[in-house]
Every structure is written in structure tokens, then in C-alpha cells.
């Protein structure tokens, strides 16, 4: 089954998500929304009606399937779990930049009620 077929199937059949526990990479990516993917504009479009998307980050050898930003902000309960000082630094920086980049900054600027858990 091709990725496009899987995406179409997910968008047509998946029920509403009530809770999501997200991670974050050291580049600030979350939910397969990478700052280095050519699909970034589409993945961060808050008006998008499709929930699931495929991305291909330049830092990975394969495509990823994830939720776009418009779908993430609709989830009633969002939790972000990160560990390490580097990720904390990336997170803090993304919250203070005007462009709200990388993707984690975009998400949190649209969902400031996200619960954040950090450990060293």
C-alpha cells in the first residue's frame, strides 16, 4: 500500500483524538512536522481540512506519517514530554522568537494550554 493511500484511508476513517502525548526532537520537530521538510507549509496550515499528512524530512531516510498543525490544535488534551537540557533550550528559544519556529513553537503558540513535562 502506498503512503498516499494510507493517508487517504486515515483521513477518511480515523476517529477524533482526545489526548496526545507528543515528543520533540532537538531540531524542534514534533508529530512528524520537521523544520527541514518540504511539506512544512502544508503541515503548519491551520486551515487544512485533512488531519493526516506525509512528510519527508531531509534528516531521515524515509517518509513519516503524522498529524498536521490544524489537527493537533483540535485535540482537547495535549501533553509534551521532553528530556535533556538541549531540548529544553530549543523549547525555550522557540517560545521567545517572533516567528514561533521551529514547529514546536508554532504548536505551543496556538495551544499554550499544552502540559509540558521535562526531565534531565
N, C-alpha and C positions, 0 to 999 in steps of 0.2 A: 504494500500500500504506500503510495506516495505521500509526502508531507502535506501537500495541498489538500489531498483527500481527507487526511486525518484532521486538518484544521477545519475543513468544511463540516465534517462529522461532529467535532467538538462544539463548534458554534451552533449547530442545529439541535444537539441533544443534551448538552450538559446542563444540569440544574443550577440554580442560583447558589453561590458560595456564601456561607455565613461567617466563616472565620478563615484567616490565612496567617500562617507563620512564615515570614519571609527571612531570608538571609541577605547578605550583602557582600560583594567582592571588594577587593582592595582598590578596584577602579570605580567603585560606586554603583556597580550594576546590581539590579535586583529583579527577580521574576523574569529572567532572561531578557531584560531590557538593558543592553550594553551601550555605553557611550561610543563604542567603536563599530557599531553595526550600521550597515547602510539603511536599515529599516527603522532607524531611531525616530525620524519624524513621524512615521506612521504609528510606531509603538507608543509614542507620547501624545498622540492626538486625543484630546479629551472629548471630542465629538464623535469619535469612532463608534460604530454600532457593533462591529464584530468584537468579541471578547478575546478569543484565542488568536495568536499570531505565531509565525515562524520568524526567527531571527538567525543571522549567521554572523557572529562576532568575528572580527579579524584575529582575535586572540585564541580562537578554538578551531579545531579541525572538522567540526560538524555543526549542523543546524540545531537550534533549540526551539522547543515549543513552550510558549508561556502566555501569560495574560498581558494585555496592553494596559496602559495607564487608566484609560476610561473604565475598564472593568475593575481594576484594583481599587479605585476610589469609591466604587459602589459597594464593596464588601463591608458589612457592618462592623466587624471586629478585625482590625489589623494589628499584627504583632511583628516587630522586627527584632531578631536575635543576632547579635554580632559578638565576636570575641577578638581580643587583641588591641593593642594601642594604635596600630596603624589604621585599622578600620574605624576606631573611634575618632582619630584625626581626620580621616576622609569624611566621616559623617558630620563632624562639627564644621568643617570647611564648607561642605555642601549646603549647610543651613544658613551660612552667612553670606554667600555670594548672591548677587542680584539675579543672575540668570538661573539660579537654582539647579545648576548642573553639578554633578552627574545625575543620572536618573533617580537615585535615591532622594536627592534634593527636590526634584520635581514631585515625586510621590508625597514626601512629607510636607511640602508647601501646600499641597492640595488636601492632605489628611493629617493635620497637626495633632489629631487625637490618637494617632498610632502609638501604641505602647512599645517602648524601646527597652530591651534588656541587653546589657553589656557585661562581659566578664573579661578579665585579663587573660 
